[in-house]
Amino acid sequence: MGIGFIGAIFRGGNKTTTSSPEDEASDFVIRVTGTDGTEFFGAYMTVTNDGKSVPKYVYGIVPTKYPIDGDIVSVSFQKKGKSGTLKVEICKCNEVVAESETKIAYGAVSASSV
């Protein structure tokens, strides 16, 4: 079973979000929302200010978030099941800079801060 991107919605924007003090201390926040309890897996990559790429592999359950420090962030997550919605938002300074959403079975989302 490979990662499929058919049916995903890719969109950047400048939607304002709410944040916690932990979020505000980070350069970016990856917010994962959708249908509560939806399981997902995948990775996000951070490029630091000294040019190093730092990958992080995760398994998670909606909703969750990942505070990130770095200059560039990209993310690719896939649903572990058939049902539910998986949505990812990359936020910087409480603004959504990129987002992606899928409702398809085993669907994937992908977004980048650039």
C-alpha positions in Angstrom: 0.0 0.0 0.0 1.7 3.2 -1.2 0.9 6.8 -0.3 -1.8 8.1 -2.6 -2.4 11.8 -3.1 -5.6 11.5 -5.2 -8.4 13.3 -3.5 -6.3 15.6 -1.3 -6.8 19.3 -1.3 -3.7 21.5 -1.3 -4.1 25.1 -0.3 -2.1 27.9 1.2 -3.6 30.8 3.0 -3.4 33.3 5.8 -6.1 32.1 8.1 -5.6 33.1 11.7 -5.6 30.4 14.4 -5.4 30.3 18.2 -2.3 29.2 19.9 -0.8 28.1 23.2 2.4 29.5 24.8 4.2 26.4 23.6 3.1 27.1 20.0 4.3 30.8 20.3 7.7 29.7 21.4 8.1 27.7 18.1 8.8 28.9 14.6 6.0 26.6 13.2 3.2 24.4 14.5 1.9 21.4 12.5 -1.7 21.0 13.5 -3.4 17.7 12.7 -7.2 17.7 12.8 -10.2 16.1 11.2 -12.3 13.2 12.6 -11.3 12.7 16.2 -9.6 9.3 16.7 -8.4 9.0 13.1 -5.0 7.3 13.1 -2.2 8.4 10.8 1.5 8.0 10.2 4.2 9.7 8.2 6.9 12.2 8.5 7.8 15.9 8.6 11.0 17.5 7.6 12.6 20.6 9.0 15.3 22.6 7.4 17.2 24.5 10.1 18.8 28.0 9.7 22.2 26.3 9.2 20.9 24.3 6.2 20.5 20.9 7.9 17.5 18.7 7.1 16.0 17.0 10.1 13.4 14.3 9.4 10.9 13.1 12.1 8.8 10.0 11.6 5.5 9.9 13.6 2.4 7.9 14.3 -0.5 9.8 15.7 -4.1 10.1 16.5 -6.3 13.2 15.5 -6.2 15.8 17.0 -2.6 16.5 17.7 0.1 19.1 17.0 3.8 19.3 16.6 5.7 22.6 17.5 8.7 22.9 15.2 11.8 25.1 15.1 13.4 25.8 11.8 13.2 27.8 8.6 11.3 25.5 6.3 8.8 22.7 7.2 7.2 20.0 5.0 4.9 17.3 6.0 3.4 14.1 4.5 0.9 12.0 6.6 -1.3 9.1 5.6 -4.5 7.8 7.2 -4.3 4.2 8.5 -7.9 3.5 7.8 -10.8 3.9 5.4 -13.0 6.3 7.2 -12.6 9.8 8.6 -11.0 13.0 7.6 -7.4 13.9 8.0 -6.3 17.6 7.8 -2.9 19.1 8.3 -2.1 22.8 8.7 1.3 24.4 8.9 1.1 27.6 11.0 3.6 30.4 11.5 2.9 33.3 13.8 -0.7 32.0 14.3 -1.4 32.1 10.6 -2.0 29.1 8.4 0.6 29.1 5.7 -0.3 25.8 4.1 -2.9 23.1 4.5 -4.1 19.8 3.0 -7.1 17.6 3.7 -8.4 14.2 2.6 -11.5 12.1 3.2 -10.5 9.1 0.9 -9.7 5.7 2.3 -6.1 5.5 3.3 -5.7 9.0 1.9 -2.6 11.2 2.3 -2.0 14.9 3.0 1.1 16.9 2.1 2.0 20.5 2.8 5.1 22.7 2.8 5.8 26.1 4.3 7.5 27.3 1.0 
